[in-house]
Amino acid sequence: MAEHFLITGGAGFIGGHLCQELVHSGHTVVAIDDLSTGRLENIAHLDKHPNFQFVRETILNAQVLDRLTSQADTIIHLAAAVGVKLIVEDPVHTIHTNILGSEMVLPHWKHKVTLKRVDEGTVKIEWFLQIGRKPQ
């Protein structure tokens, strides 16, 4: 059965590949990304697909996040300020963005939270929350 997914950080390397896989599996996908570390090139090939929508916005925008989460069956939270250079140059911004961003997403889903780690085999380790179905 096709589901409606919201992918935060959807224009990142992992997010872009996940969007592609979900769309090609018949699901509807909305990707939200402020492009601070994500790239349009990661999702450009999905631009004209009828089951894909890209929203260029920060997940810190409560109004937009409320609207998008209310329409989703499943949220996959990948949005994060990442990269060694960014972390070294502006650690406070990085911590603020990552923690507050997650705090903005979590209240929309009060059940079935699974923490997963993805290790690309590089210096960067991505953490994300896959958050299950909303209550009926």
Beta strands, then each sheet from edge to edge (+ up, - down):
strand 1: 4-8
strand 2: 28-33
strand 3: 52-56
strand 4: 74-77
strand 5: 113-119
strand 6: 125-131
sheet 1: 3+ 2+ 1+ 4+ 6- 5+
end
